[in-house]
């Protein structure tokens, strides 16, 4: 397993400061403002971002969720691909990557894309891929599959 590099301490400190501000905006209900600050933190990550540990992965996954909460399907699609890249998942097989995208698309009402993504989860992980609160997505997938006659 290749270990990713750690971002230099002073940059990490500034990213953490921005993320703290972002978190406070989020807690106060200012999702758009929170996202704007978090994107500033993203921009501090050196290129290529996929070489670095932690921040690119966690931020990109958070952006997928935040843009879904804002109803921005175009950015959910964009950040879903970026997230897959940051997790070194070109074939979209990582459980977190798949579930994050599937949940976002479901939330946005893109049931065709959600069905496809949850189908990948089921194909790779089976029923165990839908644990806990995610079991409702397994129900959705099974009902949709039956309705489609597949």
ABEGO torsion letter per residue (X at the ends): XBBBBBBBAAAAAAAAAAAAAAAAAAAAGBAAAAAAAAAAAAAABBOBAAABBGAAAAAAAAAAAAAAAAGBAAAAAAAAAAAAAAAGBAAGABAAAAAAAAAAAAAAGBAAAAAAAAAAAAAAAEAAABBEAAAAAAAAAAAAAAAAGX
